[in-house]
Each structure stands twice: as C-alpha cells, then as structure tokens.
C-alpha cells in the first residue's frame, strides 16, 4: 500500500533527559574548636515534628549543662508564602545572635530542603552549624547542600522514622546523638 510518503531509516540521537550533575562546590565551613562554655547556641525546630521538638529541648538542656551561656530557639512553620518568608527572617536573626547552631529536622522532602537551606543561611554568616536529618533523607540533604554550594556542610543523620517513637526511645536517641552533634560542630572538651 502506498501511503504517499517515503520511509527513511536514519540514525536518531536520543538526548539525555536530565541535566548533568552540578559540580561540587564547597563553601567555607566553620568549626568551634573551643569548648561551648560561655557561647551562645541556636536551635532551629520545626512545628511539624513532635519528635524533633523533644530532641531539641533535650539538647538545649544538655547545652546549658555543658556551660552554654544562652540557647536561642526558632521554630519554623512554613516553607513558602508570608509565613515562610517570616521564618527565613527569623533564621537570619538567629544566625546573627548565636555563635553556633543546630538546625533540624529533615525527615520529609520539603522539610529536608528547608532544614538544609536554613543551615546554609547560618553557615553563610560564618557560624558553625550542623544540619540534622533522618537516614531516609540523608542523601537528599547532602544533595541539597551540594546544590546550594555547601558540599561540606556538617550533616548529622538520625534514625528513621522518629515521629512514632516513644519518649523513652527519643531520650535514648538524644543521649546517643548529642555528642555526635558536638563533634560535627568541632566542640573541644
């Protein structure tokens, strides 16, 4: 049957449908290299995660027991819109008010993105910072840090899931991971 057109068998090129990976750029990172005694600490929490608020409160008490002068906290509520913009301004204020910070929690896609973004914002003010994510979102957190030009951002990885754990389980996790957070911040005894 003649369809009225010629059929040609040429080679076709299929283009890769993804962009090439971003070259890893590592912005300066900062370490305390001193004891925490007398320093001002910051902790960024997230209204969405009961478990992280529990861990953060535990770590705030441990920081005070270790001699931190003050512990400033900022609780975020949204990633976008007016509330998100307000949250980002509170992160900037926190960065200006502290000597180091702990930022969490990355335990879903969007909260991981914004925990890393907030940690980078603090690091850009020459402050030591550790971003806290759960193991399910560790790769995403590291990729996000790399994308933002902070491939060497200190990232503490907690077990996943956290939200369904009992307070006793969370207390044990807090005790186990607090020294790791301090180590990533470069705290000296």
N, C-alpha and C positions, 0 to 999 in steps of 0.2 A: 504494500500500500504506500503510495507516495503522499507524504504529509506536506510537501511544499517547502521543506527546508533541508539543508544539508547537515548531517551529523559529523562532527569532528571529535576526534579523540586526542585531546591535548592534555598535557600535564597541568594540574592545577596546584596552586600553593594554598595551603591552609595556614592561616595566621594563628599564632598562639593567642587565645582569648584573654590572657591575663597580662598584666604589666610585669616587667622584670622586677625582681626584689629590690627594695631600697638598700642602697649601700649603708652598712652600719656606720653610724656616726656616734661617737661617744663624747658628749659634752663633759665638762669637768664634773667630777663628783667630789663630795666633801666628807671628811671623817672628823669625828670629835678629837680623837687622840688624847683625851683627858678624862678624868672621872666626871660623873654627872653632877657632883656636889656643887650646889650654888647656881646651876644652869637653869634656863627656862625651857621647859618641854612643851611641845604641842601635840595633840592627838586629834585627828580628824575621824569622826564617826559618821555613820550613815543611818538615817532614821528607819531604813527598810530592814535592818538586820539586828534583831534582838541579841543574837549570839555575839556579834562584834561589839555592841554596846557593853555587854557583860565583860568581854575580854579587855576592852579599852579601859573600863572602870577598874578592873583588877590591876592592869598595868600602870594606871595612874597612881594607885596606892603603892605599888612596888617602887615606882619612880620617887614618890615622896619619901618612902622608907630609905631609899638609896641616897637621899640628900638633895634632890632637885628642889630648887627654890620655888618654882611655880609650875603648875600644869594647866595650860590653856587648852580648852577643847572647843571644837567647832563640829556641829552636827549638820550634815548636808541633807537636803530634802528632795532635790530635783537636779536633773542634768541640763534641762533646757528651759526656755521661757524666762519670765521675770524671776521666778524662784531660783532657777539655775544660775542666772546672772548674779543674783544676790549671793548665792552660795559661793560662786567664784570670787566675789569681792571679799567675802569672809575668809577665804583661803589666803588671799593676798594679805589681809590684815594679820592672820595667824603667822604667816611667814615673816612678817616684819616684827612680830612680837616675841619670837622664840629663838633659841639657839639651835634647836634640832626638832624634828617632828617624826611622828609615826602616822601613816595615812592608810586607812582601810575603809572598806573591805571590798576586794574583788572576788565576788562569788556568784556573779552572773555576767553576761557580756557587757551590758551598758555600765554597770557599777564598776567593773574592772577597768573599762576605758576611762571613766572619770576618776577613779582612785589613782590610776597612773598619771593622768593629766594633772591632778591636784598635787601629786608628789613631785612631778616635774616643775610645776609652778613654784614650789617651795625650794627645790634644788636650784632653780634659776636665780634665786636670791642668795645664793652661796651658803645655803644651810644644809647640813647633813640631814638626810631623810631616808626612811625605809618605807616602801610600799608593801602592804600586806594583802596577799591574795590566797585563794584556796587552790589546792592542787589541780582541780578540774580546769582552772582558768590561768594557770601559771604560764603556759605558752602564749596565750592571748596577751597577758600582762607584759611579758618580755617583748613580744612583737610590737605592742603599742609603744613601749618605752623606746624601742629602736626606731619606730616610725617618727617619734617626736624628737629624735636626735639624742636620746639619752640611753644608749645601749647598755651602759654600765650602771644604770640605776639599781640601787640595792632593793632587792625584792625578797621578802620573807614569805615562804609558802607554808600555809597551814593545811591540816587535813580537810577533806571534803566528804560529805556535807557537814556544815557546822550547825545549821539552824535547828535541826531536830534533836540535838544533843541535850542531855540533862545538865543542870548547873554543876553537878559534880564532875561530869566529863569536861565541861568548859573550864572549870577551875584547874583540872589536871593539864589541859592544853595550855592555859595561860602560864602555869608554872614551867612547863617544858619549853615553851617558845619565847618567853620573855628574855632569857639570856641570849638567845639567838638574835633577837631584835637588837639588843645592846651591842652584840658583836658586829652585826652589819653596820651599825652606826659608828663603830670604831671606839666604843667606850673602853677606857682603861680602868683597871681596878684602883 
